Amino acid sequence: MKKCLGLFTLAFALLFAITVKVSAAEVSVADEATLETCVATAENVCKLSADVELTHSLEVGEEVTIDLNGFDIVAKDGMTDDSLIIVLHGGTLTIKGEGSVTATNTNASARVAVKMTKAGNTETFINANPATLVLESGTLEGTSFGISGNGNPDRVNTNVTINGGVVKGGGTGVYHPQVGTITVNAGEVTGKTGIEMRAGKLTVKGGTIVGTAVPTVTNENGNGTTTTGAGIAIVQHTTEKELSTVVEGGTVKGYTALYHNNTENNSDEAAAKVSLKVTGGTFEATNEGKNAIYSDAKENFITGGEFKGAVDEKFVSEDLETKVIDGVTYIGESIPENPETGDNVVTYILIGLMSLVAFGYASNKLRKNA
């Protein structure tokens, strides 16, 4: 009996050792070689202890974390690759800590901070193994894009989640032409256009997305971005893939805050694959822009939100109440129950003054009667 009990205990211990996840190893990183070695091992936390210069793209194919720890990853003079970091299919990269991944060196070709996937994977591998990026904090900045994908068939199945930090593009903050998902929960995305969606699904739950260019301009382009001057631009690619945008919260700003257009003149059948839904959030037309929301074809897609700028009634779902308070349009459940408008403030001031006058009159009468 004791022998059986001992064997059972040993078996349980072995099973426990196999099933319990080993704690991630934290590796101090001060140079390119150490960083490459670190990201090649799953579960590693690569914690920078100095700025790191890259001579070529850093490829991530495992589940790892880069802790910037107050330091920067930059391109070394003469670097010829177009991206600092590439997340491969099967890889999950989490970036956290203060610091930056910055592809803005004029003496190098790198122009994208983080690129999602590279060419050459087989279809089976792509479908089974997404490329995943999670930004918790820090800054991703590129001369062209902070984060970019690619619309080619071998570059699909990507997941991007922004939980914090900053994404900056000298052109566009995030360029998304591939079949994949991007979720913005917090943080800030900014560029001439904040986010341009050409395929895949965007969900915005929080954060701030800003387009800085003036005015909003869109042009056909089968190999790159089409639009500047929008917080979020929704322009289906010539690949004619499904494209979905859902905004539930957060703040979107631009000459046109949210802009949808069939710039490529895709067929009606292809355009039907584009869906747009706004249930909340704040949309602001900036830099003297007029439209908080614009779409050349979609209607009845807004059920809630606050809009600082024009909102055509055809964009609002039928039978929903719309109210303008101090120049801000509120729709549906977003309408405040007891709005304190500028007029109310004036009213409160007048009531207060009248109360003071009445109090003074009463006090004076009491003194006379005393």
Long-range contacts (C-beta under 8 A, 24 or more apart in sequence): 24-65, 26-67, 32-58, 35-66, 35-73, 38-64, 39-64, 39-66, 39-93, 47-97, 48-73, 48-97, 48-99, 54-79, 54-84, 54-110, 55-79, 56-80, 56-81, 57-81, 57-82, 57-83, 57-84, 57-85, 57-86, 57-110, 57-115, 58-84, 58-85, 58-86, 59-85, 59-86, 59-88, 59-91, 59-118, 60-85, 60-86, 60-87, 60-88, 60-91, 60-93, 61-88, 61-89, 61-90, 61-91, 62-90, 62-91, 62-92, 63-91, 63-92, 64-91, 64-92, 64-93, 64-94, 65-93, 65-94, 65-95, 65-96, 66-93, 66-94, 66-95, 66-96, 66-97, 67-96, 67-97, 68-95, 68-96, 68-97, 68-98, 68-99, 68-100, 68-101, 68-137, 68-138, 69-97, 69-98, 69-99, 70-97, 70-98, 70-99, 71-99, 72-99, 72-100, 72-101, 72-102, 73-99, 73-100, 73-101, 73-102, 74-102, 74-103, 74-105, 75-102, 75-103, 75-105, 75-108, 75-109, 75-110, 76-105, 76-108, 77-105, 77-107, 77-108, 78-107, 78-108, 79-105, 79-108, 79-109, 79-110, 80-108, 80-109, 81-109, 81-110, 82-109, 82-110, 82-111, 82-112, 82-115, 83-110, 83-111, 83-112, 83-113, 83-114, 83-115, 83-148, 84-110, 84-112, 84-113, 84-114, 84-142, 85-113, 85-114, 85-115, 86-114, 86-115, 86-116, 86-117, 86-118, 87-114, 87-115, 87-116, 87-117, 87-131, 87-132, 87-133, 87-158, 88-117, 88-118, 88-121, 88-131, 89-117, 89-121, 89-125, 89-126, 89-129, 89-130, 89-131, 89-157, 90-125, 90-129, 90-130, 90-131, 91-131, 91-132, 92-132, 92-133, 92-134, 93-132, 93-133, 93-134, 94-134, 94-135, 94-136, 95-133, 95-134, 95-135, 95-136, 95-137, 95-138, 95-140, 95-165, 96-136, 96-137, 96-138, 97-137, 97-138, 98-137, 98-138, 99-138, 99-139, 100-138, 100-139, 100-140, 100-141, 101-138, 101-139, 101-140, 101-141, 102-139, 102-141, 102-142, 103-141, 103-142, 103-143, 104-141, 104-142, 104-143, 104-170, 110-142, 110-143, 111-142, 111-143, 111-144, 111-145, 111-170, 112-142, 112-144, 112-145, 112-146, 112-147, 112-148, 113-140, 113-141, 113-142, 113-145, 113-146, 113-147, 113-167, 114-140, 114-146, 114-147, 114-148, 115-147, 115-148, 115-149, 115-150, 116-147, 116-148, 116-149, 116-150, 116-155, 116-158, 116-160, 116-178, 116-180, 117-149, 117-150, 117-154, 117-155, 117-158, 117-178, 118-155, 119-150, 119-152, 119-154, 119-155, 120-154, 121-154, 123-153, 123-154, 126-154, 126-156, 126-157, 127-157, 129-157, 130-157, 130-158, 130-159, 130-180, 131-157, 131-158, 131-159, 132-158, 132-159, 132-160, 132-161, 133-158, 133-159, 133-160, 133-161, 134-161, 134-163, 135-160, 135-161, 135-162, 135-163, 135-164, 135-165, 135-167, 135-187, 136-163, 136-164, 136-165, 137-164, 137-165, 138-165, 138-166, 139-165, 139-166, 139-167, 139-168, 140-165, 140-166, 140-167, 140-168, 141-166, 141-167, 141-168, 141-169, 142-168, 142-169, 142-170, 143-170, 143-171, 144-169, 144-170, 144-171, 144-172, 144-175, 145-169, 145-171, 145-172, 145-173, 145-174, 145-175, 145-191, 146-173, 146-174, 146-189, 146-191, 147-173, 147-174, 147-175, 148-174, 148-175, 149-175, 149-176, 149-177, 149-178, 149-180, 149-200, 150-177, 150-178, 151-177, 151-178, 151-198, 151-199, 151-237, 151-239, 151-241, 152-178, 156-180, 158-200, 161-185, 162-186, 162-187, 162-189, 162-207, 163-187, 166-190, 171-225, 171-228, 172-196, 172-225, 172-228, 173-209, 173-210, 175-224, 175-225, 176-200, 176-202, 177-237, 177-239, 179-241, 179-242, 184-209, 184-250, 192-228, 192-229, 193-225, 193-227, 193-228, 193-229, 193-230, 193-231, 193-232, 193-233, 193-254, 194-230, 194-231, 194-232, 194-252, 194-253, 194-254, 195-231, 195-232, 195-233, 196-225, 196-226, 196-227, 196-230, 196-232, 196-233, 196-235, 197-232, 197-233, 197-234, 197-235, 197-243, 197-245, 198-226, 198-235, 198-236, 198-237, 198-239, 198-243, 199-236, 199-237, 199-239, 199-241, 199-242, 199-243, 200-241, 200-242, 200-243, 200-244, 201-242, 201-243, 201-244, 201-245, 201-246, 202-232, 202-244, 202-245, 202-246, 203-246, 203-247, 203-248, 204-232, 204-245, 204-246, 204-247, 204-248, 204-249, 204-250, 204-252, 204-281, 205-248, 205-249, 205-250, 206-249, 206-250, 207-250, 207-251, 208-250, 208-251, 208-252, 208-253, 209-250, 209-251, 209-252, 209-253, 210-252, 210-253, 210-254, 210-286, 211-253, 211-254, 211-255, 211-256, 211-257, 212-254, 212-287, 213-254, 213-255, 214-255, 214-287, 214-288, 214-289, 215-255, 215-287, 215-289, 216-254, 216-255, 216-256, 216-259, 216-289, 216-294, 218-259, 218-261, 218-263, 219-263, 220-263, 220-264, 220-265, 221-263, 222-264, 226-263, 226-264, 227-259, 227-261, 227-263, 229-254, 229-255, 229-256, 229-259, 229-289, 230-254, 230-255, 230-256, 230-257, 230-258, 230-259, 231-256, 231-257, 231-258, 231-259, 231-283, 232-257, 232-258, 232-259, 233-259, 233-260, 233-261, 234-258, 234-259, 234-260, 234-261, 234-274, 234-276, 235-260, 235-261, 235-262, 235-263, 235-264, 236-262, 236-264, 236-266, 236-270, 236-271, 236-273, 236-274, 237-264, 238-264, 238-266, 240-266, 240-267, 240-270, 240-273, 241-273, 242-273, 242-274, 243-273, 243-274, 243-275, 244-274, 244-275, 244-276, 244-277, 245-275, 245-276, 245-277, 246-277, 246-278, 246-279, 247-277, 247-278, 247-279, 247-280, 247-281, 247-305, 248-279, 248-280, 248-281, 249-280, 249-281, 250-281, 250-282, 251-281, 251-282, 251-283, 251-284, 252-281, 252-282, 252-283, 252-284, 253-283, 253-284, 253-286, 254-285, 254-286, 254-289, 255-285, 255-286, 255-287, 255-288, 255-289, 256-285, 256-289, 256-291, 256-292, 256-293, 256-294, 257-283, 257-284, 257-285, 257-286, 257-289, 257-291, 257-292, 257-293, 257-307, 257-309, 258-283, 258-292, 258-293, 258-294, 259-291, 259-294, 259-295, 260-294, 260-295, 260-296, 260-297, 260-298, 261-294, 261-295, 261-296, 262-296, 262-297, 271-297, 274-298, 276-301, 277-301, 277-303, 278-302, 278-303, 278-304, 278-305, 279-303, 279-304, 279-305, 280-304, 280-305, 280-334, 281-305, 281-306, 282-306, 282-307, 282-308, 283-307, 283-308, 283-309, 284-308, 284-309, 285-309, 285-310, 292-329, 302-331, 303-331, 303-332, 303-333, 304-331, 304-332, 304-333, 304-334, 305-330, 305-331, 305-334, 306-330, 306-334, 307-331
